[in-house]
Amino acid sequence: MYSLIVQASDGGSPSLVGNGSVVVTVKDVNNNPPEFSKENYNVAVSENLASGASILTLEVTDRDEGGFSNGFFVYTSDTFDISNKGVVSLKKDVTLDREKKDSYIFQVVAVDQVPDGLNSTAQLNITILDYNDNAPKFPAIPDPLEIPEGEYSEETPGEIATIIPTDADLGLNGEVTLSLSSPNPLFKFNEDGMLLAVGSLDRESRDTYELIIKASDKGSPQRENITTIRVKVIDVNDNRPEFSSSSYVSSILLKDAEKGKLLLTLTATDRDEGKNALITYSFSAGSSPYLALNSETGAVNLTSDLADVTEDTTLVLTAMAKDHGTPPLNSTVRVVVNLRVSSLVESVAFRNPTYNFSLPENQPVGVTVGSVWASSGSDLYDVAYTLKTHTDLFSVSASGAIQTRTQLDKEEQEWYILDVEAVDTRDPPTSAVAIVTVQVEDVNETPQFPPETYKASVFSIAPYRTPVIQVKASDPDVGEEGQLVYSLAADSPHFDVEPSSGLVYVVSAEAVAGQLATVDVKATDPRGLHATTKVEVEVKGSASSDVVVMSLNQPANTVEKKVLELEKSLGAVLGWTVNVIAVSSANGETSESRRPRATVKTLVSFICGEDWRRGHFL
């Protein structure tokens, strides 16, 4: 606007003048395009941004009259909205997922008027920041994992397998650590996910271990995943064959000899399995033309009728039992065969050169295992017995009765080989030795729990199968009797236990919120003997105002399939972490009978309160 003062004068004398004012207004013409405050707008938002939330405001100016008040924005985006005032926001029906798309770039055009407005362009760069919304995932793990038996330790561990869980999140949210949910002194994880054996593994004592492993990320709130793996201990040929006797003795009268007659049978066992326990018998040195040894059965037979033997002959051989392992292991035993012309006894002799006895374990002291008998060959001479081996565990009486000096435990030692000597009263005296094999038979013993009560705590909102505590019973028996099965002594609607591992987990704890719940867990061996322990669980409740029940117009079976999406959407809207604790049909039907209908209503219960896992506020 311009203001002018105009003066008019005439030509008279004196000249007269007149004054006037002129106001000139300059009308605006749209000749200035709008201007963005920046050519590029860079902004970062979290992927859990609530739908409809504002992100930033675009600053636009226009030097023409009215500024940019009548302007508008032109852009192309299915994810973001821009108001006429330049406020950029997430669309109300959209959520962000960094794992699917981590950035958005689009052009924004500011136009100052309609029609034929002037415009300018800026670029909007939106980066999506990670939120810890993904739990770690385990890879496919072979079942079982295998490792050879051996003496492992922290210094010389055995590598079993590398388990590398994945997590779709970034940074600490995607860094995963592995651990054993219930620590086991025999196993541990390295930082690189390698499962190591760090203790002695003996297949003959135990061949399978079930481990509960946990994958946890480092995000906040922390997320975790749990699975069970099975480790099988593979046999190594570390046991030699063991003969049932320290020596084998047999006698035969020449008049009774015939080709093929069985004189004795060698018996050896091997605690290994498979080829490592397959035994072949042979004479290792000094074989005799009169004797044949069956390589598979251990039977020693005559190869002829001994017609060419005319006098008493004693055959002394060494037999070997060799397994088929790599490398093969073997043991040897002395074999004595007496070929007698006459049955006249001129020295003391046992009725049988070998005796085999057995008794149940844990019998009281002084139990008679069996009796041996030797004759001097004449009523003129008496016989006395002496035990030469294992004198701390057994004794022999004057009548030849072998008795125990202490209780015997099969789990400590199953076989004992005793040498019993008989000496007569001749001058000089004669003697003979009999081999007595004693087998300690297994007696099924009751499993045992530690004496203390197991105590644990859990929140009432804990989802189904949330681990509470693992109980562990010991069984002194071996083999089949050592395989325990865990169960609840009485059914509980709130808790249950895994039969193989003893892990007590949540079924539904809402009904006992704020109470001390007690369950009795029973460990039963295959023959029915069992032990029981008490588990006390403090169920921490939450105020009723914390629980929200939401009604959805979708079938329950459809909602159940989208629980994860539902948690994510609710969390985005509320700005909290949401855990769905129940999905139910409004008419109370079971999940098997739920079907889509024209009119449906599903109730979803969720809670926002203290994180029962880490103590963080949700």
Secondary structure, DSSP 8 states (H G I E B T S, - for coil): -EEEEEEEE-SSSS--EEEEEEEE-------S--EES-SEEEEEEETT--TT-EEEE--EE-SSTTTTTT-EEE---SSEEE-TT-EEEE-TT----TTT--EEEEEEEEE-STTT--EEEEEEEEEEE--S----B-----SSEEEE-EE--SSS-EEEEE---B-SS-HHHH-EEEEESS--TTEEE-TTSEEEE-SEE-TTT--EEEEEEEEEESSSS--EEEEEEEEEEE--S----EESSSEEEEEEEGGG--TT-EEEE--EE-SS-GGGG-EEEEEEES--TTEEE-TTT-EEEESS--TT--S-EEEEEEEEEEE-SSS--EEEEEEEEEEES-----S-EESSSEEEEEEETT--TT-EEEE--EE-SSTT--EEEEE-S-TTTEEE-TT-EEEESS---TTT-SEEEEEEEEEE--SS--EEEEEEEEEEE------B--SS-EEEEEETT--TT-EEEE---B-S--GGGG--EEEESS--SSEEE-TTT-EEEES--GGGTTSEEEEEEEEE-TTS-EEEEEEEEEEE---GGGEEEEEESS-HHHHHHTHHHHHHHHHHHHTS--EEEEEEETT---GGG----SS--EEEEEE-SB-TTT--B-
